[in-house]
């Protein structure tokens, strides 16, 4: 069942009933809140950014949790604020207001017209003009992972479901374990982090979830880790290459400090086998999460028990090797999502900081943005407070 999520527009709605009791609301004409000329700059952004405000709107509120995302062609974009969302379908030259889409921070644009946001899970097929609430045999707080334009996964309790029609119908996979995380780059090859007995382990499927096998993991343990690795998150680059993060139980020799060992594992055969490629030690309960630019550059952020002391680790060779990056609170740590991302791309933005070496070091600048996304080598869209900004080289 798909329920419509209404957004405010300037004309009356035409309601069309579809099969499966789906309802689509088509709104009338829209008037852009702002329009500026196409980018004509030819100087790439390298060490500094000149910002201009292109939209000010009191409904925005781009504070903690604000997001910016574009599709691979850098034409369809969404910026997310707690007071409202804004969309563009021409690379940021025109912007349209949307009512806030739920309370969750997740957002994934998969084509020039299709995007998902969750929680609760919603979907658009027309560049963000109309949104549909995706309902199925799960609650609004279920785990959710889009894999392609029409393929997505949802999980809750000991169930994992799959859709091949953009959420109009859902089919249960054969995995009957408590799912912690799911990743798939194509909708067919899937890796799931699940709870098996008292441990968190990796399972993989090569047939869209019809059958599952437990991945063979390098079980190397350290000193008193005892029961081995507890997996927390995984991310597949394509059908073969992926990375996963795990932690050990507290190291008994450092019990007074509550020290744990974290490990990064890599697969090159779709999740069948996993090799430990990197490990590090943290204070407190760390949670490994993966943030990446356009592949092959992957970035990992591992947080310790204290939010004031997160650790960042960087890989630039598909996850084969890792090195420590600068410590700091990089919750908006995000380099580049659209199609432009040459192998030598090293520019990134995080709050008032900028990196020129892929996140290994960061330098404070005189400006501040809550989040940003580059459209090309010459132009970046950023947000803060109640404004959307456009950045170019000085």
C-alpha positions in Angstrom: 0.0 0.0 0.0 1.3 3.5 -0.9 -0.1 6.5 0.8 0.5 9.9 -0.5 2.5 12.4 1.5 1.1 15.8 0.6 3.3 18.8 0.0 2.2 22.5 -0.3 1.8 23.9 -3.8 0.3 27.0 -5.4 -2.7 25.4 -7.2 -5.5 23.0 -6.3 -4.8 19.2 -6.4 -6.0 16.7 -9.0 -6.5 13.3 -7.3 -6.0 10.1 -9.3 -6.8 6.7 -7.9 -4.3 4.0 -8.8 -4.3 0.2 -8.3 -3.4 -1.1 -4.8 -5.4 1.8 -3.4 -2.4 4.1 -4.2 -3.1 7.8 -4.4 -1.1 10.3 -6.2 -1.5 14.0 -5.8 -0.5 16.1 -8.7 -0.1 19.8 -7.8 -0.4 22.7 -10.2 2.2 25.2 -11.2 5.1 26.0 -9.1 7.0 29.2 -8.7 10.7 29.1 -7.9 11.7 30.8 -4.7 15.0 31.9 -6.3 16.8 31.7 -9.7 20.3 32.5 -10.6 22.3 32.2 -13.8 24.0 29.0 -14.8 27.6 28.5 -13.5 30.2 30.0 -15.8 33.2 29.7 -13.5 36.2 27.9 -14.9 38.5 28.0 -11.8 38.3 24.8 -9.8 37.8 24.9 -6.0 41.1 24.0 -4.4 42.0 25.9 -1.2 39.3 28.4 -0.5 35.6 29.1 -1.2 33.7 32.3 -1.9 30.0 31.9 -0.8 27.0 33.8 -1.9 23.5 33.4 -0.4 21.1 32.3 -3.1 18.0 31.6 -0.9 16.9 32.9 2.5 13.7 31.3 3.9 12.5 31.4 7.5 11.0 28.0 7.1 14.4 26.3 6.5 16.2 25.9 9.8 19.3 24.1 8.6 20.7 23.1 12.0 21.8 19.8 13.4 20.8 17.1 10.9 20.7 19.3 7.9 21.4 17.5 4.6 22.4 18.2 1.0 22.2 15.6 -1.7 22.2 15.5 -5.6 21.8 12.7 -8.1 24.7 11.5 -10.2 24.0 14.0 -12.9 24.0 16.9 -10.3 20.6 18.1 -11.5 18.1 16.8 -9.0 18.9 17.9 -5.5 17.3 18.1 -2.1 18.3 20.1 1.0 16.9 19.0 4.3 16.1 21.2 7.3 13.9 20.7 10.4 11.5 23.3 9.3 11.2 22.3 5.7 12.9 20.8 2.7 13.8 22.4 -0.6 14.2 20.8 -4.0 15.8 21.6 -7.4 15.7 19.8 -10.7 18.1 22.1 -12.6 21.3 21.9 -10.6 20.4 24.5 -8.0 19.3 27.4 -10.2 15.7 27.2 -9.1 14.4 26.0 -5.7 11.0 24.9 -4.5 9.8 24.5 -0.9 8.5 21.2 0.5 6.9 20.4 3.9 9.4 18.5 6.1 9.4 14.8 5.2 9.4 13.0 8.5 11.9 13.3 11.3 14.6 10.9 10.1 17.9 12.2 8.7 18.4 9.6 5.9 18.2 10.6 2.3 19.2 8.8 -0.9 18.7 10.2 -4.5 19.1 7.3 -7.0 18.3 9.0 -10.3 17.4 12.4 -11.8 13.8 11.8 -10.8 13.7 9.2 -8.0 14.7 9.6 -4.3 14.0 7.9 -1.0 13.9 9.5 2.5 13.3 7.8 5.8 12.1 7.5 8.6 9.3 7.0 7.9 10.1 5.7 4.4 8.8 7.9 1.6 9.6 8.0 -2.2 9.3 10.4 -5.1 9.3 9.6 -8.8 9.1 13.2 -10.1 12.1 15.0 -8.8 10.6 15.6 -5.3 7.3 17.3 -6.4 5.1 14.4 -5.1 6.0 12.0 -2.3 4.5 8.6 -1.4 4.6 7.0 2.1 5.8 3.5 1.6 3.8 1.1 3.8 4.3 -2.6 4.1 4.5 -5.4 6.8 6.7 -3.2 8.9 6.5 -0.1 11.1 7.5 3.4 10.3 10.7 3.0 12.4 11.9 -0.1 10.6 15.4 -0.2 9.1 15.4 0.8 5.4 18.0 0.6 2.6 17.3 1.7 -1.0 19.4 -0.2 -3.6 18.2 1.1 -7.0 15.3 3.1 -8.6 12.7 0.4 -7.8 14.6 -1.9 -5.4 14.7 -1.3 -1.6 14.9 -3.4 1.6 13.2 -3.0 4.9 13.8 -4.9 8.1 12.3 -5.3 11.5 12.6 -7.9 14.3 13.5 -11.2 12.5 12.2 -10.2 9.1 13.8 -8.7 6.0 11.6 -7.6 3.1 12.4 -6.6 -0.5 10.5 -4.5 -3.0 11.1 -4.5 -6.8 8.4 -1.9 -7.7 9.3 1.1 -5.6 7.4 0.0 -2.5 4.1 -0.9 -4.0 4.5 -4.5 -2.9 6.9 -6.3 -0.6 8.2 -9.9 -0.5 9.8 -11.5 2.5 13.3 -12.9 2.0 14.4 -16.2 3.5 16.6 -14.6 6.1 14.9 -15.2 9.5 17.4 -13.6 11.9 17.4 -10.2 13.6 18.9 -7.8 11.1 21.2 -5.0 12.2 22.3 -3.6 8.9 21.8 -4.3 5.1 23.8 -3.1 2.1 23.4 -3.8 -1.6 24.8 -1.9 -4.6 22.5 -3.6 -7.2 19.5 -5.2 -5.4 20.7 -8.7 -6.1 23.9 -9.1 -4.2 23.2 -8.4 -0.6 25.2 -8.4 2.7 23.4 -8.3 6.0 24.7 -7.9 9.5 22.6 -10.1 11.7 22.4 -11.4 15.2 23.1 -15.1 15.2 22.8 -16.6 18.7 24.7 -14.1 20.9 27.0 -12.7 18.2 26.6 -10.2 15.3 27.8 -11.8 12.1 27.7 -11.4 8.3 25.4 -13.2 5.9 25.3 -12.8 2.1 22.9 -13.5 -0.7 23.7 -13.6 -4.4 20.1 -14.2 -5.5 18.2 -11.2 -4.2 17.6 -12.8 -0.8 16.1 -16.1 -1.9 18.9 -18.0 -0.2 21.6 -16.9 2.3 25.0 -18.1 3.5 27.1 -17.1 6.4 30.2 -15.2 5.3 33.6 -16.8 6.2 35.4 -14.2 8.4 39.0 -13.9 9.3 38.6 -14.8 13.0 41.9 -13.4 14.2 41.3 -12.1 17.7 43.4 -10.0 20.0 44.5 -11.0 23.5 41.4 -11.4 25.7 38.8 -10.6 23.1 37.6 -14.1 23.6 34.4 -14.5 21.6 35.8 -12.7 18.5 34.2 -9.9 16.5 30.8 -8.3 16.8 29.9 -6.8 13.5 28.1 -3.4 13.4 27.8 -2.1 9.9 28.7 -3.0 6.3 28.8 -1.2 3.0 29.1 -2.7 -0.5 30.8 -0.7 -3.3 29.5 -3.0 -6.0 28.5 -6.7 -6.4 31.9 -7.9 -5.2 33.8 -5.3 -3.1 32.7 -4.2 0.3 33.8 -3.3 3.8 32.4 -4.1 7.3 33.2 -2.8 10.8 33.3 -4.8 14.0 34.3 -4.5 17.6 35.6 -6.9 20.2 34.5 -7.2 23.8 36.3 -5.0 26.2 39.9 -5.9 26.5 40.3 -7.4 30.0 43.8 -6.1 30.3 42.5 -2.5 30.1 39.2 -3.0 32.0 39.8 0.1 34.1 39.8 2.2 30.9 37.0 0.4 29.1 39.2 0.0 25.9 37.9 -1.9 22.9 39.4 -3.0 19.7 37.7 -2.1 16.4 38.3 -3.9 13.2 37.7 -3.2 9.5 37.1 -6.2 7.2 37.0 -6.3 3.4 35.4 -8.6 0.9 36.2 -8.9 -2.8 33.9 -11.8 -3.6 30.5 -10.4 -2.7 30.6 -11.3 1.0 31.6 -14.9 0.8 34.9 -14.3 2.6 36.1 -11.4 4.7 39.7 -10.4 5.6 40.6 -8.1 8.4 42.6 -5.3 6.9 42.8 -2.8 9.7 42.3 -2.5 13.5 42.5 0.3 16.1 41.7 0.8 19.8 39.1 3.2 21.2 37.9 4.2 24.6 34.3 3.4 25.3 31.7 1.9 23.1 32.6 2.8 19.5 30.3 2.5 16.6 31.9 2.2 13.1 30.0 4.0 10.3 31.0 4.4 6.7 30.9 7.6 4.7 32.2 7.7 1.2 32.9 9.9 -1.7 32.5 8.7 -5.3 34.4 5.4 -5.3 37.1 4.3 -5.1 37.7 6.7 -2.2 36.2 5.4 1.0 36.2 7.2 4.3 35.5 5.7 7.7 34.4 7.4 10.9 34.8 5.5 14.1 33.3 7.2 17.2 34.5 6.5 20.7 32.2 6.6 23.8 32.7 10.3 24.0 31.2 12.4 21.2 33.9 14.9 21.9 36.6 12.6 20.8 35.7 10.7 17.6 38.4 9.1 15.4 38.5 9.2 11.7 40.3 6.7 9.4 40.7 7.1 5.6 41.2 4.6 2.7 41.9 5.6 -0.8 42.3 2.2 -2.4 38.9 0.5 -2.2 39.4 -0.3 1.5 42.6 -2.3 1.2 44.6 0.0 3.4 43.7 2.6 6.0 45.4 5.4 7.8 44.4 7.8 10.6 42.8 11.1 9.6 42.4 14.2 11.8 40.5 13.7 15.0 37.4 15.9 15.4 33.6 16.0 15.2 32.9 15.4 11.6 29.1 14.6 11.7 28.8 16.5 8.3 31.9 14.8 7.0 31.0 14.3 3.4 33.1 14.9 0.3 31.3 14.4 -2.9 28.2 12.5 -4.2 27.5 13.6 -7.8 29.2 12.2 -10.9 32.3 14.4 -10.9 34.9 12.7 -8.7 38.2 12.1 -10.4 40.8 9.9 -8.6 42.7 12.9 -7.5 39.8 14.7 -5.8 40.8 15.7 -2.3 38.5 18.6 -1.4 36.0 18.3 1.5 34.0 20.5 3.8 32.9 20.0 7.4 31.4 22.9 9.3 34.1 25.6 9.4 36.8 23.2 8.2 38.1 22.3 4.8 40.4 19.5 3.7 42.7 19.4 0.7 44.1 15.9 1.2 41.0 13.7 1.5 40.3 14.1 5.2 43.8 13.5 6.6 44.1 17.1 7.8 41.6 19.9 8.2 42.1 23.6 8.2 39.7 26.1 9.8 38.2 28.7 7.5 36.5 32.0 8.1 33.1 30.7 6.9 30.7 28.0 8.2 28.3 25.6 6.5 26.3 22.9 8.2 26.4 20.6 5.2 27.4 20.8 1.5 27.6 18.9 -1.8 29.8 19.6 -4.8 28.0 19.9 -8.2 31.3 19.9 -10.1 34.9 21.0 -9.6 33.8 24.6 -9.7 30.6 24.8 -7.7 29.3 23.6 -4.3 25.9 24.0 -2.6 25.9 24.5 1.1 23.4 25.2 3.9 23.3 26.9 7.3 20.8 28.5 9.5 18.0 29.6 7.2 20.0 30.0 4.0 21.1 28.0 0.9 24.5 29.1 -0.4 26.5 28.7 -3.6 30.2 28.4 -3.4 32.9 29.0 -6.0 36.6 29.6 -6.1 37.6 33.2 -5.1 
